[in-house]
């Protein structure tokens, strides 16, 4: 089933996920929520060289935060860093090169980061991957699963000790509205069975991120976990991966700044952490992770099994 044939999801999208949806929602935003300085606090953002990641990095740098940009492409990352430093006047912006699809390297990066830096206050899991056809990494894992799910699991899990010893620690993951049409499925994590539909595989991974956030929040109670849907945003990733959707919806898509608004709000505002950990957000508000009357609910047993499978896979590639 194509994502865009789900009429309830698409109608919700047209009213809420578009630029107009953001403009409507923003009328209730409290401006002083973001009127804070985050000087002395450090933020790691994956996929920070373009789109939502770059917009979030820029906003946080302007507030005085130390920004660790985790990017795959060195040239694009350095170019984005130069833009951020120039516009924000903040030189505390650092580039780290990591391809999240290389599972062992995710472990190595996180372990090295913990040794080098004394604190990390906020981790923003923003990087994502939509594949047009199934491909595997050097470890034999389906590539988009390695980036969207296992990479986030390993990075978060490995950085938990550093986050826990830093003041007011937070972890924010950027998901997608596609997850509304997906129920957690744990029997085909590598997308080996059936026809490979990249957008539906991506949507499943986004459902998995929501479940992961909920489960992490239960396990690591000293950290504030959240997951957010940025709406339909005009980013290079969307243009490349979903050209038809991008072309037909271009006039209605949100800007990267609008897409990043709730990420920044969750990362820096004091009011965000008054909500319980593990919640799902859209436009600075906690919302349900399911459409009304949806069939997308999973059992606690399935969710625990999913986390166990991720832990087994993660350990398999952990450097000794």
BELGI-V485801 format. One record per pair of residues at least 6 apart in sequence whose ideal C-beta (glycine too) atoms are under 7 Angstrom apart, sorted by the first residue. I is the first residue (numbers start at 1). J is the second residue. Records with the same first field share a line. If there is no record, write none. Layout:
BEGIN
I = J, J
END
This chain:
BEGIN
3 = 178, 181, 199, 200, 203
4 = 10, 245
6 = 181
8 = 291
9 = 180, 181, 291
12 = 291
13 = 177, 232
15 = 21
16 = 282
17 = 177, 231, 232
18 = 231, 232, 252, 254
19 = 252, 253, 254, 258
20 = 252
21 = 231
22 = 231, 254, 258, 283
25 = 283
29 = 284
33 = 265, 269, 271
34 = 264, 265, 268, 269
36 = 63, 268, 269
37 = 63, 64
38 = 60, 63, 64, 65, 268
39 = 64
41 = 65, 66, 121
42 = 65, 66, 68, 119, 120, 121
43 = 60, 65, 66, 67, 68, 121, 122, 124, 267
44 = 68, 70, 120, 123, 124
45 = 53, 56, 57, 67, 69, 70, 124, 126
46 = 53, 70, 100, 124, 125, 126, 127
47 = 53, 71, 126, 127, 128
48 = 54, 57, 69, 70, 71, 80
49 = 69, 71, 73, 76, 77, 80
50 = 76, 80, 235, 236
51 = 233, 235, 236, 237, 256
52 = 126, 174, 230, 233, 235, 256, 259, 260, 263
53 = 126, 127
54 = 80, 256
55 = 256, 257, 259, 260
56 = 124, 126, 260, 263, 264
57 = 67, 69, 84
58 = 84, 87, 88
59 = 260, 264
60 = 67, 264, 267, 268
61 = 67, 84, 88, 90, 93
62 = 88
63 = 268
64 = 90
66 = 92
67 = 92, 93
68 = 94, 96
69 = 77, 80, 81, 93, 94, 95, 96
70 = 96, 98
71 = 77, 95, 97
72 = 98, 99
74 = 97
77 = 95, 97
78 = 95
81 = 93, 95
84 = 93
85 = 91, 93
96 = 109
98 = 105, 106, 109
99 = 105
100 = 106, 127, 146, 147, 151
101 = 129, 137, 143, 146, 147
102 = 137, 138
103 = 137, 139, 141, 146, 150, 154, 317
104 = 139, 317, 319
106 = 151, 154, 155
107 = 154, 158, 317, 318, 319
108 = 319
110 = 154, 155, 158, 159
111 = 158
114 = 159, 161, 162
119 = 166
120 = 159, 162, 163, 166
121 = 166, 167, 168, 169, 170
122 = 170, 267
123 = 156, 159, 163, 171
124 = 172, 263, 267
125 = 152, 155, 156, 173, 174
126 = 174
127 = 147
128 = 147, 148, 237
129 = 143, 144, 147, 148
130 = 144, 198, 199, 202, 241
131 = 143, 144, 198
132 = 198
133 = 196
134 = 142, 191, 196
135 = 143
136 = 142, 143
137 = 143, 146
139 = 317
141 = 150, 190
142 = 190, 191
144 = 201, 202, 205
145 = 189, 190, 191, 205
148 = 202, 205, 209
149 = 205, 208, 209
150 = 310, 313, 314
152 = 173, 209, 212
153 = 212, 310, 314
154 = 314
156 = 171, 216
157 = 314
160 = 220, 223
163 = 169, 171, 223
164 = 222, 223
169 = 222, 223
170 = 223, 224, 266, 267, 273
171 = 223, 225
172 = 226, 228, 263, 266, 267
173 = 209, 213, 227
174 = 228, 230, 263
175 = 206, 209, 210, 227, 228, 229
176 = 203, 206, 229
177 = 229
178 = 199, 202, 203, 206
179 = 203, 206, 207, 210
180 = 291
181 = 203
182 = 203, 204, 207, 296
183 = 207, 295, 296, 298
184 = 207, 208, 211, 298, 302, 303, 306
185 = 204
186 = 302, 305, 306, 309
189 = 309
191 = 201
199 = 242
208 = 306
209 = 227
210 = 227, 280, 289
211 = 298, 303, 306
213 = 225, 226, 227, 278
214 = 278
215 = 303, 307
216 = 225
217 = 225, 277, 278
218 = 278
224 = 273, 277
225 = 277, 278
226 = 266, 279, 281
227 = 280
228 = 262, 263, 266, 281, 282
229 = 282
230 = 259, 260, 262
231 = 254, 259
232 = 249, 253, 254
233 = 253, 254, 256, 259
234 = 250, 253, 254, 255
235 = 256
238 = 246
239 = 246
262 = 281, 283, 284
265 = 272, 284
266 = 272, 281
275 = 286
279 = 286
280 = 286, 287, 289
281 = 287
290 = 296, 297
END
